[in-house]
Amino acid sequence: MNAIIYEDLDNFLEEFTSQEQFKELLSLKKTIDDKYFKEIMYFKQKEMEYNEALKYESYYDNIEDIKNKLSLAKQKLFEKDEVRRYLKLERLLSQDLVRLSNELAQTFSNKFNLKKIIG
């Protein structure tokens, strides 16, 4: 039984990773990492600063300024066409995986809780 399940999963993974959308997602990831490295690092830095400020809010007088800088860094990064396309593809592929997960759960038993697709 396990061998059949593993074989089916291998077939699924091969089919899933050979989709054009998945290939485009990988290509976009590489492009984004290379092309927008500085923007990504700046965003991550501002995100760390904001998270730190949230933890110790009473020690920070300028939390709104930190929050605004994070918001601007996120906006600058997420307005890039490649990033928007990447996020859209990621959401679509995630929805496919949730659907598959629900189908698998229902195949084995109707007692599994189904996951909801968000978005």
HUFENDA-V413338 format. One record per run of one state. SS is the DSSP state (~ for helix, > for strand, _ for the rest). FROM is the first residue (numbers start at 1). TO is the last residue. If there is no record, write none. Layout:
BEGIN
SS:FROM:TO
SS:FROM:TO
END
This chain:
BEGIN
_:1:1
~:2:17
_:18:19
~:20:35
_:36:36
~:37:55
_:56:56
~:57:59
_:60:62
~:63:78
_:79:80
~:81:108
_:109:119
END
